[in-house]
Amino acid sequence: MRSGRHLAARRALLRFLAGSPLVAGFSSPLLAAIEGLAGSQQVPVDAWGDAATVLSAAGASGPVITAPEQAINVFDLQAAAEATLPPAHYGYIATGVDGEETQLANRAGYAKLQLRPRRLVDVSRIDMSVDLFGERWNTPIVIAPCGSQRAFHEEGEIATARAAGARGHLQILSTVSSTGVEDVIGARGAPVWYQLYPSTVWAVTQGLVRRAQAAGCPTVVLTVDLPASNRETLARVARRDDRPCEVCHEPPRPKPMFEGLDNGATPDDVGWRSWDFIARFRDITPMRLLLKGLVTAEDAELAVRYGADGIIVSNHGGRAEPSGRATIESLSEVVAAVGGRMPVLVDGGIRRGADAFKALALGARAVMIGRPYLWGLGAFGQPGVERVLELLTRELEIAMKVSGTPTIADITPRHVFRSE
């Protein structure tokens, strides 16, 4: 445990940084986070990683890495991505909604959970494999959907798919991908799951689903948590980018998955309105259906009743709702409501292998990462994504060893303790 004098010194340093012109240009949520840490009696270890990474872009904690193998943790790749990407493009990755309360809560939720290590268990062999719908995966770490990845690297989703294939991770492709599903599956060398933003035009929704099915996608992930959002951080960061949009973006045209389906619909015309959509969806495809964005027991029970095949507990990485509630805080009630009748996955705020372990302990079948792999992609392309997956996998292995859990099935709620 840190000594009182050691913690006091750290708090003093953070108070100095909060008032320093060094960070005056950063967003108010970052300053609030620093000020909050400065006044706290206990400083979460990963919160230090976040703060140190943001400050590294200003030269406060050493040079930004120049190769993916130099990364000690995913935060090193965050700093490299911020230094590499155009401000507005990095802002798209960084932003949440309103004052970033939900995004910050996603991280803080993991800091409230502590591991309960067990001793004298043979962990010489660690098996991280998990079963999802009868298919065995080498790891429970899943690549979450994110659109427009060519904004972060010229190869975009192709680089991500190659990294996923090289390291054996499940990948979920966004409806608003900058590359068609067929090419992504070709790059990965195996099928991906398809994330769906259904259109208000039913024929367009049918076309998207049938194209994904024809390409070989076994599963559709219907995102239901984004009726609207207020992304203030993106708006502020975009003001620092004074270049014309045409420098990075081609003239407006449909996203690749919408080509040939142009009848007035856009990716922003969200087509789901009620639970009746689930029954209607079942009429157009035999693919499995997961609902992404459920955070309450009530909605989990409805998902079972309406015949969903799985749930992803998600608040869109703090990018959709100003609830201020962490997904890890929502996970237990969803898992309890489902009662083992379908798999539950979770995303939001996972930055360490230990975070993944905590989510698995609370009942998640697998965990999904978003921003970390986008940092790797933006900084170094495919090698950067692979480095993120390597780091998180190694950290999860360490967490399993120190907790005395040689397999994922051995991880139980008794391996974590919630502090207040």
VOLOKE-246411 format. One record per residue: x, y, z of N, C-alpha, C in turn; residue in one letter. Coordinates in steps of 0.1 Angstrom, whole numbers, padded with zeros to 4 digits, always signed. Layout:
# residues N
XYZXYZXYZA ...
***
This chain:
# residues 420
+0008-0012+0000+0000+0000+0000+0009+0012+0000M +0004+0023-0007+0012+0035-0008+0012+0042+0006R +0023+0048+0009+0023+0056+0022+0015+0069+0020S +0011+0074+0032+0003+0087+0031+0012+0098+0025G +0025+0098+0028+0033+0109+0023+0035+0107+0007R +0035+0094+0003+0036+0092-0012+0024+0097-0019H +0012+0094-0013-0001+0098-0019-0002+0113-0019L +0002+0119-0008+0002+0134-0007+0010+0140-0018A +0022+0134-0020+0030+0140-0031+0024+0139-0044A +0018+0128-0047+0011+0126-0060-0001+0136-0061R -0008+0138-0051-0020+0147-0051-0014+0161-0053R -0003+0165-0047+0003+0178-0049+0007+0180-0064A +0013+0169-0070+0017+0170-0084+0004+0172-0093L -0006+0165-0090-0018+0166-0098-0025+0180-0097L -0024+0186-0084-0030+0199-0082-0022+0209-0090R -0009+0207-0091+0000+0216-0099-0004+0215-0113F -0005+0203-0118-0009+0201-0132-0022+0207-0136L -0032+0205-0127-0045+0210-0129-0045+0225-0131A -0036+0232-0125-0035+0247-0126-0025+0251-0136G -0018+0242-0142-0007+0245-0151-0011+0249-0165S -0005+0259-0172-0008+0262-0186-0005+0250-0195P +0003+0240-0190+0006+0229-0198-0006+0221-0202L -0016+0221-0194-0029+0213-0198-0040+0223-0200V -0038+0236-0201-0049+0245-0202-0057+0243-0215A -0050+0238-0225-0057+0236-0238-0066+0223-0238G -0065+0215-0228-0073+0203-0229-0087+0205-0224F -0096+0196-0226-0110+0197-0223-0113+0198-0208S -0124+0204-0205-0128+0205-0191-0129+0191-0184S -0134+0181-0191-0135+0168-0185-0122+0162-0180P -0111+0165-0188-0098+0160-0184-0094+0168-0171L -0096+0181-0172-0092+0189-0160-0099+0185-0148L -0112+0182-0149-0120+0177-0138-0115+0164-0133A -0111+0155-0142-0106+0142-0137-0093+0144-0130A -0084+0153-0134-0072+0155-0127-0074+0161-0114I -0083+0171-0113-0087+0178-0101-0093+0167-0091E -0101+0158-0096-0107+0148-0088-0097+0139-0082G -0087+0135-0090-0076+0126-0085-0068+0134-0075L -0066+0147-0077-0058+0154-0068-0064+0154-0054A -0078+0154-0053-0084+0155-0040-0088+0142-0034G -0085+0131-0041-0089+0118-0036-0079+0112-0026S -0083+0104-0018-0075+0097-0008-0068+0085-0014Q -0074+0079-0024-0069+0067-0030-0069+0070-0045Q -0058+0068-0052-0056+0071-0066-0056+0058-0073V -0067+0055-0082-0067+0042-0089-0055+0042-0098P -0049+0030-0099-0037+0029-0107-0039+0032-0121V -0050+0027-0127-0052+0030-0141-0056+0044-0144D -0061+0051-0134-0064+0065-0136-0051+0073-0139A -0040+0068-0132-0027+0074-0134-0023+0071-0149W -0025+0059-0154-0022+0056-0167-0029+0066-0177G -0042+0068-0175-0049+0077-0184-0043+0091-0184D -0041+0097-0172-0036+0110-0171-0022+0111-0176A -0014+0102-0174+0000+0102-0179+0000+0102-0194A -0009+0094-0200-0009+0093-0214-0013+0106-0221T -0024+0112-0215-0029+0125-0221-0018+0135-0220V -0011+0136-0209-0001+0146-0207+0012+0143-0216L +0014+0130-0220+0025+0127-0227+0025+0134-0241S +0013+0137-0246+0013+0144-0259+0019+0158-0258A +0019+0163-0246+0025+0176-0243+0039+0175-0238A +0045+0164-0239+0058+0162-0235+0061+0161-0220G +0050+0158-0212+0052+0158-0198+0057+0145-0192A +0056+0134-0200+0060+0121-0195+0068+0113-0204S +0077+0120-0211+0086+0113-0220+0081+0113-0235G +0090+0109-0244+0086+0109-0258+0075+0099-0262P +0068+0103-0272+0057+0094-0278+0064+0083-0285V +0059+0071-0284+0066+0059-0290+0065+0060-0305I +0075+0054-0312+0076+0055-0326+0074+0041-0333T +0072+0031-0325+0070+0018-0330+0061+0010-0321A +0052+0001-0326+0042-0005-0317+0049-0014-0306P +0060-0020-0309+0067-0029-0299+0072-0021-0287E +0073-0007-0289+0077+0001-0277+0066+0003-0267Q +0054+0000-0270+0042+0002-0261+0043-0007-0249A +0043-0002-0238+0042-0009-0225+0028-0012-0221I +0019-0003-0225+0005-0006-0222-0003+0001-0233N -0016+0000-0234-0024+0006-0245-0024+0021-0244V -0021+0027-0233-0021+0041-0232-0010+0047-0240F +0001+0040-0241+0012+0044-0250+0007+0046-0264D -0001+0037-0269-0007+0038-0282-0017+0049-0283L -0024+0052-0272-0033+0064-0273-0025+0076-0275Q -0014+0078-0268-0006+0090-0271+0000+0091-0285A +0004+0079-0290+0009+0079-0304-0002+0082-0314A -0014+0077-0311-0025+0080-0321-0029+0095-0320A -0029+0101-0308-0032+0115-0307-0022+0124-0314E -0009+0119-0314+0002+0127-0320+0002+0125-0335A -0005+0114-0340-0004+0111-0354-0017+0116-0362T -0028+0114-0356-0041+0117-0363-0044+0132-0364L -0052+0136-0374-0057+0149-0374-0066+0152-0362P -0066+0164-0356-0073+0166-0344-0088+0161-0344P -0095+0164-0355-0109+0161-0356-0111+0146-0356A -0101+0139-0363-0103+0124-0363-0100+0118-0350H -0089+0123-0343-0087+0118-0330-0098+0121-0320Y -0104+0133-0322-0115+0137-0314-0127+0128-0316G -0129+0122-0328-0140+0113-0330-0138+0101-0321Y -0126+0096-0320-0123+0084-0311-0125+0088-0296I -0120+0100-0293-0119+0104-0279-0133+0108-0273A -0142+0113-0281-0154+0119-0276-0164+0110-0269T -0170+0115-0259-0182+0108-0253-0193+0118-0255G -0203+0119-0246-0213+0129-0246-0213+0138-0234V -0219+0150-0236-0220+0160-0226-0207+0163-0220D -0206+0162-0207-0193+0165-0200-0185+0153-0198G -0187+0142-0205-0180+0130-0205-0182+0122-0192E -0193+0124-0185-0196+0117-0173-0197+0102-0175E -0204+0098-0185-0206+0084-0187-0193+0077-0191T -0185+0083-0200-0172+0077-0204-0163+0076-0192Q -0162+0086-0184-0154+0086-0172-0159+0075-0162L -0172+0074-0161-0178+0064-0152-0174+0050-0157A -0174+0048-0170-0170+0034-0175-0156+0030-0169N -0147+0040-0169-0133+0037-0164-0134+0035-0149R -0141+0045-0142-0141+0045-0127-0147+0032-0122A -0157+0026-0129-0164+0014-0125-0154+0003-0123G -0144+0002-0131-0134-0009-0129-0125-0006-0118Y -0122+0006-0115-0114+0010-0103-0120+0006-0090A -0133+0005-0090-0140+0001-0078-0140-0014-0075K -0136-0022-0085-0135-0036-0083-0120-0040-0081L -0118-0049-0071-0105-0053-0068-0104-0069-0069Q -0093-0074-0073-0091-0088-0075-0089-0094-0061L -0094-0107-0060-0092-0115-0048-0083-0127-0051R -0070-0125-0051-0061-0136-0056-0062-0148-0047P -0061-0160-0054-0060-0172-0047-0046-0178-0049R -0041-0186-0039-0028-0191-0039-0027-0206-0041R -0015-0211-0045-0012-0225-0046-0022-0233-0055L -0025-0226-0066-0033-0232-0077-0023-0234-0089V -0024-0245-0095-0015-0248-0107-0019-0239-0118D -0012-0229-0122-0015-0220-0133-0004-0221-0143V +0003-0232-0144+0014-0233-0154+0008-0233-0168S -0004-0237-0169-0011-0237-0183-0023-0229-0182R -0024-0218-0190-0036-0210-0190-0044-0212-0203I -0057-0214-0201-0066-0216-0213-0076-0204-0213D -0074-0195-0222-0083-0184-0223-0095-0186-0233M -0096-0198-0238-0107-0200-0248-0121-0199-0242S -0130-0195-0251-0144-0193-0247-0153-0199-0258V -0165-0203-0255-0174-0208-0264-0185-0197-0266D -0188-0194-0279-0199-0185-0283-0207-0192-0293L -0219-0196-0290-0228-0202-0299-0222-0215-0306F -0214-0222-0298-0209-0235-0304-0196-0233-0311G -0191-0221-0312-0178-0218-0318-0167-0215-0307E -0156-0221-0308-0145-0219-0298-0136-0208-0303R -0133-0198-0294-0124-0187-0297-0112-0188-0287W -0101-0185-0292-0089-0185-0284-0089-0176-0272N -0097-0165-0273-0097-0155-0263-0111-0149-0262T -0114-0143-0250-0127-0137-0248-0127-0122-0252P -0115-0117-0257-0114-0103-0261-0119-0101-0276I -0129-0094-0278-0136-0092-0291-0134-0078-0296V -0132-0076-0309-0131-0063-0315-0144-0057-0317I -0148-0046-0311-0161-0040-0312-0162-0033-0325A -0175-0031-0330-0177-0023-0342-0174-0008-0341P -0167-0003-0351-0165+0012-0352-0165+0015-0366C -0172+0025-0370-0173+0029-0384-0162+0038-0389G -0161+0039-0402-0152+0049-0408-0138+0048-0404S -0132+0036-0404-0119+0034-0399-0108+0039-0408Q -0111+0042-0420-0101+0048-0429-0098+0063-0425R -0106+0068-0416-0103+0081-0410-0091+0080-0401A -0088+0068-0396-0077+0066-0387-0065+0060-0393F -0067+0053-0404-0055+0047-0412-0060+0044-0426H -0051+0045-0435-0056+0043-0449-0061+0029-0452E -0057+0019-0445-0062+0006-0447-0075+0003-0439E -0078+0011-0429-0090+0010-0421-0093-0004-0416G -0106-0008-0419-0111-0021-0414-0103-0033-0419E -0096-0031-0431-0088-0042-0436-0076-0045-0427I -0070-0034-0422-0059-0036-0412-0064-0042-0399A -0075-0038-0395-0081-0044-0382-0084-0058-0384T -0090-0062-0396-0094-0075-0399-0081-0084-0400A -0071-0080-0406-0059-0088-0406-0053-0090-0393R -0053-0080-0384-0049-0082-0370-0057-0092-0363A -0070-0091-0364-0079-0100-0358-0077-0114-0362A -0075-0116-0376-0072-0129-0381-0059-0135-0376G -0049-0126-0376-0035-0131-0372-0035-0135-0357A -0043-0129-0349-0043-0133-0334-0055-0140-0330R -0064-0144-0339-0075-0152-0336-0087-0146-0328G -0089-0133-0330-0100-0126-0323-0112-0125-0331H -0124-0126-0325-0137-0123-0331-0137-0108-0334L -0142-0104-0346-0144-0091-0350-0158-0088-0354Q -0163-0076-0350-0177-0072-0354-0175-0060-0363I -0182-0060-0374-0180-0049-0384-0192-0040-0383L -0189-0027-0384-0199-0017-0383-0207-0015-0396S -0220-0012-0395-0228-0008-0407-0222+0003-0415T -0215+0012-0408-0209+0024-0415-0194+0022-0417V -0191+0009-0419-0177+0006-0422-0173+0013-0435S -0160+0017-0436-0155+0023-0448-0150+0012-0458S -0153+0000-0455-0150-0011-0464-0161-0021-0464T -0164-0027-0475-0175-0037-0476-0172-0049-0468G -0183-0056-0464-0182-0068-0456-0174-0079-0463V -0176-0080-0476-0169-0091-0483-0154-0090-0482E -0149-0077-0484-0135-0075-0484-0129-0077-0470D -0137-0073-0460-0132-0075-0446-0131-0089-0442V -0141-0097-0446-0140-0112-0444-0128-0118-0451I -0126-0113-0463-0114-0118-0470-0101-0115-0463G -0100-0103-0458-0088-0099-0451-0086-0106-0438A -0097-0109-0431-0096-0117-0418-0094-0131-0421R -0099-0136-0432-0097-0151-0435-0108-0159-0429G -0118-0153-0423-0129-0160-0417-0141-0150-0415A -0153-0155-0412-0164-0146-0411-0163-0137-0399P -0170-0125-0400-0171-0116-0389-0186-0115-0386V -0189-0110-0374-0202-0106-0371-0206-0092-0376W -0218-0090-0379-0222-0078-0386-0231-0069-0376Y -0226-0057-0374-0234-0048-0365-0244-0040-0374Q -0256-0039-0370-0267-0033-0378-0272-0020-0372L -0272-0009-0379-0281+0002-0377-0292+0001-0387Y -0303-0003-0384-0314-0005-0394-0319+0008-0399P -0323+0009-0411-0328+0021-0417-0343+0022-0415S -0347+0035-0416-0362+0037-0416-0368+0031-0429T -0360+0030-0439-0365+0024-0451-0363+0008-0450V -0374+0001-0449-0373-0013-0446-0365-0021-0457W -0367-0017-0469-0360-0024-0480-0345-0022-0478A -0340-0011-0473-0326-0009-0471-0321-0018-0459V -0329-0019-0449-0325-0028-0438-0325-0042-0443T -0334-0046-0451-0334-0060-0457-0321-0062-0465Q -0318-0052-0473-0306-0053-0482-0293-0054-0474G -0292-0046-0463-0280-0047-0455-0279-0061-0449L -0290-0066-0443-0290-0079-0437-0287-0091-0446V -0293-0090-0458-0291-0101-0468-0277-0101-0473R -0271-0089-0475-0258-0088-0480-0248-0094-0469R -0250-0091-0457-0242-0097-0446-0243-0112-0446A -0256-0116-0447-0258-0131-0447-0251-0138-0459Q -0253-0132-0470-0247-0138-0482-0231-0138-0481A -0226-0128-0474-0211-0128-0473-0206-0139-0463A -0215-0144-0455-0211-0155-0445-0212-0151-0431G -0217-0139-0428-0218-0135-0414-0228-0144-0406C -0225-0150-0395-0234-0158-0388-0243-0151-0378P -0239-0138-0375-0246-0131-0364-0248-0117-0368T -0259-0111-0364-0262-0097-0365-0262-0091-0351V -0256-0080-0349-0256-0073-0337-0263-0060-0338V -0276-0060-0333-0284-0048-0335-0281-0038-0324L -0277-0026-0328-0274-0016-0318-0286-0008-0315T -0290-0007-0302-0303+0000-0299-0301+0011-0289V -0289+0016-0287-0286+0026-0277-0283+0040-0282D -0286+0043-0295-0281+0055-0301-0292+0063-0308L -0303+0066-0301-0313+0074-0307-0309+0089-0309P -0299+0094-0301-0294+0107-0303-0282+0108-0293A -0273+0118-0296-0262+0120-0287-0257+0135-0289S -0250+0139-0278-0245+0153-0278-0230+0152-0275N -0222+0152-0285-0208+0150-0284-0200+0163-0284R -0199+0169-0272-0193+0182-0270-0178+0181-0272E -0171+0171-0267-0156+0170-0269-0153+0170-0283T -0160+0162-0292-0157+0162-0306-0159+0176-0312L -0169+0183-0308-0171+0197-0313-0160+0206-0309A -0155+0205-0297-0144+0214-0293-0131+0210-0300R -0128+0197-0301-0116+0193-0307-0116+0197-0322V -0127+0196-0328-0128+0199-0343-0125+0213-0346A -0127+0222-0336-0123+0236-0338-0108+0238-0339R -0100+0229-0334-0086+0230-0336-0081+0225-0349R -0090+0219-0357-0087+0214-0371-0093+0223-0381D -0085+0232-0386-0090+0243-0395-0089+0239-0410D -0086+0227-0413-0085+0223-0427-0098+0220-0433R -0100+0222-0446-0113+0219-0452-0115+0203-0452P -0127+0199-0450-0130+0185-0449-0126+0177-0461C -0126+0184-0473-0122+0177-0485-0107+0172-0485E -0099+0177-0476-0085+0173-0474-0085+0158-0471V -0094+0153-0462-0094+0139-0458-0106+0131-0464C -0117+0138-0467-0129+0131-0471-0132+0133-0486H -0136+0122-0492-0141+0122-0506-0154+0130-0506E -0158+0134-0518-0172+0140-0519-0182+0130-0513P -0193+0135-0507-0203+0127-0501-0208+0116-0510P -0208+0104-0505-0214+0093-0512-0218+0082-0502R -0226+0073-0506-0230+0063-0496-0219+0055-0490P -0220+0051-0478-0210+0042-0472-0211+0029-0480K -0200+0021-0481-0199+0009-0490-0211+0000-0488P -0215-0002-0475-0226-0012-0473-0239-0007-0478M -0240+0006-0481-0253+0012-0486-0253+0013-0501F -0242+0010-0508-0242+0012-0522-0251+0002-0529E -0259+0007-0538-0269-0001-0544-0282-0001-0536G -0282+0006-0525-0295+0006-0517-0299+0021-0515L -0295+0029-0524-0297+0044-0523-0311+0047-0527D -0320+0048-0517-0334+0053-0520-0339+0062-0510N -0330+0072-0507-0333+0082-0497-0329+0080-0483G -0324+0068-0480-0320+0065-0466-0305+0069-0464A -0302+0072-0452-0288+0074-0448-0285+0066-0436T -0272+0064-0432-0269+0057-0420-0275+0063-0407P -0279+0076-0408-0284+0083-0396-0299+0080-0395D -0306+0074-0405-0320+0072-0404-0322+0059-0396D -0322+0059-0383-0323+0047-0375-0337+0041-0376V -0338+0028-0379-0351+0023-0382-0358+0015-0370G -0351+0012-0360-0358+0005-0349-0366+0015-0341W -0378+0011-0336-0387+0020-0329-0392+0013-0316R -0394+0000-0317-0400-0007-0305-0395-0022-0306S -0399-0030-0296-0396-0044-0295-0402-0052-0307W -0412-0046-0313-0418-0054-0324-0408-0055-0336D -0398-0047-0336-0388-0048-0347-0381-0062-0346F -0379-0068-0334-0373-0080-0333-0380-0091-0340I -0393-0092-0339-0401-0102-0346-0400-0099-0361A -0401-0087-0365-0400-0084-0379-0386-0088-0385R -0376-0086-0377-0362-0090-0381-0362-0105-0384F -0368-0113-0375-0367-0127-0376-0373-0132-0389R -0382-0124-0395-0388-0129-0408-0379-0128-0420D -0367-0120-0419-0359-0118-0430-0346-0126-0430I -0342-0132-0419-0329-0139-0419-0329-0149-0408T -0322-0160-0410-0320-0170-0399-0308-0167-0390P -0301-0156-0393-0289-0153-0386-0292-0151-0371M -0283-0154-0362-0284-0151-0348-0285-0136-0346R -0293-0132-0336-0295-0118-0333-0290-0114-0318L -0281-0105-0317-0277-0100-0304-0281-0085-0303L -0286-0081-0291-0290-0067-0289-0279-0060-0282L -0273-0050-0288-0262-0042-0282-0267-0029-0276K -0265-0027-0263-0269-0015-0257-0279-0016-0246G -0282-0028-0242-0291-0030-0230-0283-0029-0217L -0289-0022-0207-0282-0020-0195-0290-0022-0182V -0302-0027-0184-0311-0029-0173-0317-0043-0173T -0321-0048-0161-0327-0061-0160-0340-0062-0167A -0348-0051-0167-0361-0051-0174-0359-0053-0189E -0350-0046-0195-0347-0048-0210-0341-0062-0213D -0333-0067-0203-0328-0081-0205-0339-0091-0205A -0348-0090-0196-0360-0099-0196-0368-0098-0209E -0370-0086-0214-0377-0084-0227-0369-0091-0238L -0356-0089-0238-0348-0096-0248-0350-0111-0249A -0351-0117-0237-0354-0131-0237-0368-0134-0242V -0377-0126-0238-0391-0128-0242-0393-0127-0257R -0386-0117-0263-0388-0115-0278-0378-0123-0286Y -0370-0132-0280-0363-0142-0288-0349-0138-0293G -0343-0128-0286-0329-0125-0290-0320-0137-0286A -0309-0137-0292-0300-0148-0289-0289-0144-0280D -0287-0132-0277-0277-0127-0268-0278-0112-0266G -0270-0107-0256-0270-0093-0252-0256-0088-0251I -0254-0076-0255-0242-0069-0252-0245-0057-0244I -0240-0057-0231-0242-0046-0222-0233-0035-0227V -0239-0023-0230-0231-0013-0237-0238+0001-0235S -0230+0011-0233-0236+0025-0235-0228+0032-0246N -0224+0025-0256-0217+0030-0268-0204+0037-0264H -0197+0031-0254-0185+0037-0249-0186+0051-0244G -0198+0054-0237-0201+0067-0232-0204+0077-0243G -0207+0073-0255-0209+0082-0267-0224+0084-0270R -0233+0078-0262-0247+0079-0265-0255+0085-0254A -0254+0080-0242-0263+0084-0232-0256+0092-0221E -0263+0102-0215-0257+0110-0204-0261+0104-0191P -0261+0090-0190-0266+0084-0177-0256+0085-0166S -0243+0086-0169-0233+0086-0159-0231+0073-0152G -0236+0062-0158-0236+0049-0152-0226+0040-0160R -0217+0033-0153-0208+0024-0160-0214+0011-0165A -0210+0006-0176-0215-0007-0180-0212-0018-0171T -0200-0017-0164-0196-0028-0155-0206-0028-0143I -0212-0016-0140-0222-0015-0129-0235-0021-0134E -0238-0021-0147-0250-0027-0152-0249-0042-0154S -0237-0047-0155-0236-0061-0160-0243-0071-0151L -0241-0070-0138-0246-0080-0129-0261-0081-0130S -0268-0070-0131-0283-0071-0131-0288-0077-0144E -0281-0075-0155-0284-0081-0168-0281-0096-0168V -0270-0099-0162-0266-0114-0161-0277-0121-0153V -0281-0115-0142-0290-0121-0133-0304-0123-0140A -0308-0113-0147-0321-0113-0154-0321-0124-0165A -0310-0125-0172-0309-0135-0182-0309-0150-0177V -0303-0151-0165-0303-0164-0159-0297-0176-0167G -0286-0173-0175-0280-0183-0182-0287-0187-0195G -0298-0180-0199-0305-0184-0211-0299-0179-0224R -0289-0170-0223-0282-0165-0235-0269-0159-0230M -0259-0159-0239-0247-0152-0235-0248-0137-0234P -0241-0132-0224-0240-0117-0222-0226-0113-0224V -0224-0103-0233-0211-0097-0235-0211-0083-0229L -0200-0076-0228-0199-0062-0223-0188-0055-0229V -0191-0041-0231-0180-0033-0235-0180-0020-0227D -0171-0011-0230-0171+0002-0223-0160+0003-0212G -0149+0010-0215-0139+0013-0204-0129+0002-0202G -0128-0008-0210-0118-0019-0207-0105-0014-0213I -0095-0012-0205-0082-0008-0209-0071-0017-0204R -0074-0026-0196-0064-0035-0190-0069-0050-0191R -0060-0059-0191-0064-0073-0190-0072-0076-0177G -0068-0069-0167-0075-0070-0154-0089-0066-0154A -0092-0055-0163-0105-0051-0165-0114-0062-0171D -0108-0068-0181-0115-0080-0188-0118-0091-0178A -0108-0094-0169-0110-0104-0159-0121-0100-0150F -0122-0088-0145-0133-0084-0137-0147-0085-0143K -0148-0082-0156-0160-0083-0163-0164-0098-0164A -0154-0107-0167-0157-0121-0168-0161-0126-0155L -0155-0121-0144-0159-0126-0131-0174-0122-0127A -0179-0111-0133-0192-0107-0130-0202-0113-0140L -0198-0123-0148-0207-0130-0156-0207-0128-0171G -0198-0119-0176-0197-0117-0191-0191-0129-0197A -0196-0133-0209-0191-0145-0216-0178-0140-0224R -0178-0128-0228-0167-0122-0235-0167-0107-0233A -0156-0100-0236-0155-0086-0235-0152-0080-0248V -0156-0067-0250-0153-0061-0263-0145-0048-0261M -0136-0045-0270-0128-0033-0269-0130-0024-0281I -0130-0011-0279-0132-0002-0290-0120+0008-0291G -0120+0018-0283-0109+0028-0284-0095+0022-0284R -0091+0013-0276-0078+0008-0276-0073+0003-0290P -0081-0005-0297-0076-0009-0310-0076+0002-0320Y -0085+0012-0318-0085+0023-0327-0072+0032-0325L -0068+0032-0312-0055+0039-0310-0044+0032-0317W -0043+0019-0316-0033+0011-0323-0034+0013-0338G -0046+0013-0344-0048+0015-0358-0044+0028-0362L -0048+0039-0355-0044+0052-0359-0029+0055-0358G -0023+0049-0349-0008+0051-0347+0000+0043-0357A -0003+0030-0359+0006+0022-0366-0001+0012-0376F -0014+0013-0378-0021+0004-0387-0022-0010-0381G -0021-0021-0389-0023-0034-0384-0013-0038-0373Q +0000-0035-0374+0009-0038-0363+0004-0031-0349P -0002-0019-0350-0006-0013-0338-0018-0020-0332G -0027-0025-0341-0039-0032-0335-0034-0045-0329V -0025-0052-0336-0019-0065-0330-0013-0062-0317E -0006-0051-0315+0001-0048-0303-0009-0046-0292R -0020-0039-0294-0030-0038-0284-0036-0051-0280V -0039-0060-0290-0044-0073-0286-0034-0081-0278L -0021-0080-0282-0011-0087-0275-0010-0082-0260E -0010-0069-0258-0009-0064-0245-0020-0068-0236L -0033-0066-0241-0044-0070-0233-0045-0085-0230L -0041-0093-0240-0041-0107-0238-0030-0111-0227T -0019-0105-0228-0008-0108-0218-0013-0104-0204R -0019-0092-0203-0024-0087-0190-0035-0096-0184E -0044-0101-0193-0054-0110-0188-0048-0123-0183L -0038-0128-0190-0031-0140-0186-0025-0138-0172E -0019-0127-0170-0013-0124-0156-0024-0124-0146I -0035-0117-0149-0046-0116-0139-0052-0130-0136A -0053-0139-0146-0057-0152-0144-0047-0160-0135M -0035-0158-0137-0025-0166-0129-0025-0161-0115K -0025-0148-0112-0024-0143-0099-0037-0146-0091V -0048-0148-0099-0061-0151-0092-0063-0166-0091S -0054-0174-0096-0056-0189-0094-0067-0194-0103G -0068-0189-0115-0079-0194-0124-0073-0198-0138T -0070-0211-0139-0063-0216-0151-0072-0215-0164P -0085-0215-0162-0094-0214-0174-0104-0203-0171T -0110-0198-0182-0120-0188-0181-0132-0193-0172I -0135-0205-0174-0146-0211-0166-0144-0211-0151A -0131-0210-0147-0127-0209-0133-0130-0195-0127D -0132-0185-0135-0133-0172-0130-0148-0170-0125I -0149-0166-0113-0163-0165-0107-0164-0152-0099T -0176-0148-0095-0178-0135-0088-0169-0135-0075P -0165-0146-0069-0158-0146-0057-0143-0142-0060R -0140-0140-0072-0126-0135-0075-0125-0120-0076H -0136-0113-0073-0135-0098-0073-0142-0093-0060V -0138-0082-0056-0144-0075-0044-0147-0061-0048F -0159-0056-0045-0163-0042-0049-0161-0033-0037R -0153-0023-0039-0151-0013-0029-0159+0000-0032S -0161+0007-0022-0170+0020-0024-0161+0032-0022E 
***
